Amino acid sequence: MILISSDIRTTVPPPGGVAVWLTGQAGVVIKGVDQTLFIDPYLSDMLEQATRGTPKAHVRLHPPAVTAAEVDWADLVLCTHRHRDHMDPLALPEIARVAPQTRFVVPRPELALAEEIGIGRERLTGAVPGQRIPLGERGWVEPVPAAHEGFDQTPTGDYPYLGYIIRLDGVTLYHAGDTLVYDGLAERLRALQVEIAFLPINGRDYRRSKIGITGNMSYREAADLAADAGARLLVPVHWGMHAVNTERPGALVDYAVETYPGLRIRVLGCGEAFLYGPGGQLKERGECGEPLSDAGNQQVVSRGDCPGWG
């Protein structure tokens, strides 16, 4: 297991770029110059507890890369929907306790749930598609609908499942949450020039539907969406955490290489990271010395490529 809090605290992103860590399931940390965002921090075994002894038992295959008690570095926590592996009812109040500066964004229909699990209302923002949430002068977060097999809008028209398009320090990223591909999504992402797409690849099938597991896009659909949206980099998420609901990222890579040879894929294990810079520039952590040269396209580096990330 790689514990990453010390890396997150000390890493300095490249100018005009961001640092990214994956923490398991759909958990993603994005660090800019002076803000650190944590999306869908699933850091407990709450889902395993809730499903133990059932056909859909979600047994963790590995521990989290960070504990909730360590997350004193988060400026903004974003949850895409209420499922326990995205809106962790044990981790969120602990983060709120150790990080008094942290604000929390949840879909507007889940504000009451967030308060119920221990987040003060004054620290909460109810996310609504189309209503941007400012990140100071350095960017914004734009919620977009997600279709977790369906949109399941509330009677007031709110969306309980969301993705987030994030603009931070000159980089535009998309975290899909749990969703299928739907009409207009690729066009929306392309219009905002999304560069990095964090997309689920676990898919859906008859067996999982039969035992009550709600599905997502498949690895093929994830590659298709990233290509159609014009993304430069696809990072698969929602795999490798629970044997009952996963997919092989290698299948994604095989499909993308054959179908979209220009699409970059970065498969990261729990706790692994990369730095992403502007205009094709890639800079590793300071221990690695000089920035890498411009290769004419965005490049990425994982922890294993640099001794300073060991």
WONORMO-V386626 format. One record per pair of residues at least 24 apart in sequence whose C-alpha atoms are under 10 Angstrom apart, sorted by the first residue. I is the first residue (numbers start at 0). J is the second residue. Records with the same first field share a line. If there is no record, write none. Layout:
BEGIN
I = J + J
END
This chain:
BEGIN
0 = 61 + 62 + 63 + 64 + 65 + 268 + 269 + 270
1 = 62 + 63 + 64 + 65 + 268 + 269 + 270 + 271 + 309
2 = 62 + 63 + 64 + 65 + 66 + 69 + 269 + 270 + 271
3 = 63 + 64 + 65 + 66 + 69 + 269 + 270 + 271 + 272 + 308
4 = 64 + 65 + 66 + 69 + 70 + 71 + 72 + 270
5 = 65 + 69 + 72
6 = 272 + 284 + 307 + 308 + 309
7 = 35 + 70 + 72 + 73 + 272
8 = 35 + 70 + 71 + 72 + 73
9 = 284
10 = 274 + 283 + 284 + 285 + 308
11 = 274 + 282 + 283 + 284 + 285
12 = 168 + 273 + 274 + 275 + 276 + 282 + 283 + 284 + 285
13 = 168 + 274 + 275 + 276 + 277 + 280 + 281 + 282 + 283 + 284 + 285 + 290
14 = 168 + 169 + 275 + 276 + 277 + 280 + 282
15 = 167 + 168 + 169 + 170 + 275 + 276 + 277 + 278 + 280
16 = 167 + 168 + 169 + 170 + 171 + 274 + 275 + 276 + 277 + 278 + 280 + 281 + 282
17 = 167 + 168 + 169 + 170 + 171 + 273 + 274 + 275 + 276 + 277
18 = 272 + 273 + 274 + 275 + 276 + 283 + 284
19 = 270 + 271 + 272 + 273 + 274 + 275 + 301
20 = 64 + 267 + 268 + 269 + 270 + 271 + 272 + 273 + 274 + 301 + 302
21 = 63 + 64 + 197 + 234 + 235 + 236 + 266 + 267 + 268 + 269 + 270 + 271 + 272 + 273
22 = 62 + 63 + 64 + 65 + 66 + 236 + 267 + 268 + 269 + 270 + 271 + 272
23 = 59 + 61 + 62 + 63 + 64 + 65 + 84 + 236 + 237 + 238 + 239 + 240 + 267 + 268 + 269 + 270 + 271
24 = 59 + 63 + 84 + 85 + 199 + 235 + 236 + 237 + 238 + 239 + 240 + 241 + 245 + 268 + 269
25 = 79 + 84 + 85 + 174 + 175 + 176 + 177 + 197 + 198 + 199 + 235 + 236 + 237 + 238 + 240
26 = 63 + 64 + 77 + 78 + 84 + 85 + 174 + 176 + 197 + 236 + 237 + 269 + 270
27 = 77 + 174 + 197 + 236 + 269 + 270 + 272
28 = 73 + 75 + 76 + 270 + 272
29 = 73 + 75 + 165 + 167 + 172 + 272 + 274
30 = 72 + 73 + 74 + 167 + 168 + 274
31 = 137 + 138 + 167 + 168 + 169 + 170
32 = 137 + 167 + 168
33 = 74 + 137 + 167 + 168
34 = 72 + 73 + 74 + 75 + 134 + 135 + 137 + 167 + 168
35 = 72 + 73 + 74 + 75 + 76 + 101 + 167
36 = 72 + 73 + 74 + 75 + 76 + 77 + 101 + 102 + 103 + 165 + 167
37 = 70 + 72 + 73 + 74 + 75 + 76 + 77 + 78 + 103
38 = 75 + 76 + 77 + 78 + 79 + 85 + 86 + 103 + 104 + 163 + 174 + 176
39 = 76 + 77 + 78 + 79 + 80 + 81 + 82 + 83 + 84 + 85 + 86 + 87 + 91 + 105 + 174 + 176
40 = 65 + 66 + 67 + 70 + 76 + 77 + 78 + 83 + 84 + 85 + 86 + 87 + 90 + 91 + 94
41 = 65 + 66 + 67 + 78 + 82 + 83 + 84 + 85 + 86 + 87 + 88 + 89 + 90 + 91
42 = 66 + 67 + 68 + 83 + 84 + 85 + 86 + 87 + 88 + 89 + 90 + 91
43 = 67 + 83 + 84 + 87 + 88 + 89 + 90 + 91
44 = 83 + 84 + 87 + 89 + 90
45 = 83 + 84 + 87 + 88 + 89 + 90
46 = 82 + 83 + 84 + 85 + 87 + 88
47 = 83 + 84 + 241
49 = 83
53 = 210
54 = 207 + 209 + 210 + 211 + 243
55 = 207 + 209 + 210 + 211 + 212 + 241 + 242 + 243 + 244
56 = 210 + 241 + 242 + 243 + 244
57 = 84 + 240 + 241 + 242 + 243 + 244
58 = 240 + 241 + 242 + 243
59 = 239 + 240 + 241 + 242 + 243
60 = 239 + 240 + 241 + 242
61 = 239 + 240 + 241 + 269
62 = 240 + 269
63 = 240 + 269 + 270
64 = 268 + 269 + 270 + 271
65 = 269 + 270
66 = 90 + 93 + 94
67 = 91 + 92 + 93 + 94 + 95 + 96 + 97 + 98
68 = 92 + 93 + 94 + 95 + 96 + 97 + 98
69 = 93 + 94 + 97 + 98
70 = 94 + 95 + 96 + 97 + 98 + 101
71 = 95 + 96 + 97 + 98 + 99 + 100 + 101
72 = 97 + 98 + 100 + 101
73 = 97 + 98 + 99 + 100 + 101 + 102 + 103
74 = 98 + 99 + 100 + 101 + 102 + 103 + 134
75 = 100 + 101 + 102 + 103 + 104 + 122 + 134
76 = 101 + 102 + 103 + 104 + 105 + 123
77 = 102 + 103 + 104 + 105 + 106 + 124 + 126 + 140 + 162 + 163
78 = 103 + 104 + 105 + 106 + 109 + 113 + 126 + 160 + 161 + 162 + 163 + 176
79 = 104 + 105 + 106 + 109 + 126 + 142 + 143 + 144 + 145 + 159 + 160 + 161 + 162 + 163 + 174 + 175 + 176 + 177
80 = 105 + 106 + 107 + 108 + 109 + 145 + 147 + 158 + 159 + 160 + 161 + 162 + 176 + 177
81 = 105 + 106 + 108 + 109 + 110 + 112 + 113 + 159 + 160
82 = 160 + 177
84 = 237 + 240
85 = 176 + 177
86 = 112 + 113 + 116
87 = 113 + 116
88 = 112 + 113 + 115 + 116 + 117 + 118
89 = 116 + 117
90 = 116
91 = 116 + 117 + 118
92 = 116 + 117 + 118 + 119
93 = 117 + 118
94 = 118
95 = 119 + 122
104 = 132 + 140 + 142
105 = 142 + 159 + 160 + 161
106 = 142 + 144 + 157 + 158 + 159 + 160 + 161 + 162
107 = 157 + 158 + 159 + 160 + 161
108 = 152 + 153 + 155 + 156 + 157 + 158 + 159 + 160
109 = 158 + 159 + 160
126 = 157 + 158 + 159 + 161 + 163
127 = 156 + 157 + 158 + 159 + 161
128 = 157 + 158 + 161 + 162 + 163
131 = 163 + 164 + 165
132 = 165
133 = 165 + 166
134 = 165 + 166 + 167 + 168
135 = 167
136 = 167 + 168
137 = 166 + 167 + 168 + 169
138 = 165 + 166 + 167 + 168 + 169 + 170 + 171
139 = 163 + 164 + 165 + 166 + 167 + 168 + 171
140 = 164 + 165 + 166 + 167 + 171 + 172 + 173
141 = 165 + 166 + 173
142 = 173 + 174 + 175
143 = 173 + 174 + 175 + 176 + 184 + 187 + 188
144 = 175 + 176 + 178 + 181 + 184
145 = 175 + 176 + 177 + 178 + 179 + 180 + 181 + 184 + 215
146 = 175 + 176 + 177 + 178 + 179 + 180 + 181 + 214 + 215 + 216
147 = 176 + 177 + 178 + 179 + 180 + 213 + 214 + 215 + 216
148 = 177 + 178 + 179 + 180 + 181 + 203 + 213 + 214 + 215 + 216
149 = 178 + 179 + 181 + 213 + 214
150 = 178 + 179
162 = 197 + 198
164 = 188 + 191 + 193 + 195 + 196
165 = 191 + 193 + 195
166 = 191 + 192 + 193
168 = 276 + 277
169 = 276 + 277
170 = 194 + 195 + 275 + 276 + 277
171 = 195 + 196 + 230
172 = 196 + 197 + 230 + 232
173 = 197 + 198 + 230 + 233
174 = 198 + 199 + 234 + 236
175 = 199 + 236
176 = 215 + 236 + 237
177 = 201 + 202 + 213 + 214 + 215 + 216 + 236 + 237
178 = 202 + 213 + 214 + 215 + 216 + 217
179 = 203 + 214 + 215 + 216 + 217 + 220 + 221 + 224
180 = 215 + 216 + 217 + 220 + 221 + 223 + 224
181 = 216 + 224
184 = 224 + 227 + 228
185 = 223 + 224 + 225 + 226 + 227 + 228 + 229 + 230
186 = 224 + 227 + 228 + 229
187 = 228
188 = 224 + 225 + 227 + 228 + 229 + 230
189 = 225 + 226 + 227 + 228 + 229 + 230
190 = 228 + 229
191 = 228
192 = 228 + 229 + 230 + 231
193 = 225 + 228 + 229 + 230 + 231 + 232
194 = 225 + 228 + 229 + 230 + 231 + 232 + 233 + 297
195 = 225 + 229 + 230 + 231 + 232 + 233 + 234 + 263 + 264 + 275 + 297
196 = 221 + 222 + 224 + 225 + 228 + 229 + 230 + 231 + 232 + 233 + 234 + 235 + 236 + 264
197 = 221 + 225 + 232 + 233 + 234 + 235 + 236 + 237
198 = 222 + 224 + 225 + 233 + 234 + 235 + 236 + 237
199 = 234 + 235 + 236 + 237 + 238 + 245 + 246
200 = 234 + 235 + 236 + 237 + 238 + 245 + 246 + 247 + 248 + 250 + 251
201 = 235 + 236 + 237 + 238 + 239 + 244 + 245 + 246 + 247 + 248
202 = 237 + 238 + 244 + 245 + 246
203 = 244 + 245 + 246
207 = 243 + 244
212 = 243 + 244
213 = 244
214 = 244
217 = 246 + 251
218 = 246 + 247 + 248 + 249 + 250 + 251 + 252 + 254 + 255
219 = 250 + 251 + 252 + 253 + 254 + 255 + 258
220 = 251
221 = 251 + 255
222 = 251 + 252 + 254 + 255 + 256 + 258 + 259 + 262 + 263 + 264
223 = 254 + 255 + 258 + 259 + 262
225 = 255 + 259 + 262 + 263
226 = 255 + 258 + 259 + 260 + 261 + 262 + 263
229 = 262
230 = 262 + 263
231 = 261 + 262 + 263 + 264 + 296 + 297 + 298
232 = 261 + 262 + 263 + 264 + 265 + 275 + 297 + 298 + 299
233 = 262 + 263 + 264 + 265 + 266
234 = 263 + 264 + 265 + 266 + 267
235 = 264 + 265 + 266 + 267
236 = 266 + 267 + 268
238 = 268
239 = 268 + 269
240 = 269
261 = 296
263 = 296 + 297 + 298 + 299
264 = 299
265 = 298 + 299 + 300 + 301
266 = 301
267 = 301 + 302
268 = 301 + 302
270 = 302
271 = 301 + 302 + 303 + 308
272 = 299 + 300 + 301 + 302 + 303 + 308
273 = 298 + 299 + 300 + 301 + 302 + 303 + 304 + 305 + 308
274 = 298 + 299 + 300 + 301 + 302
275 = 299 + 300
283 = 307 + 308
284 = 308
END
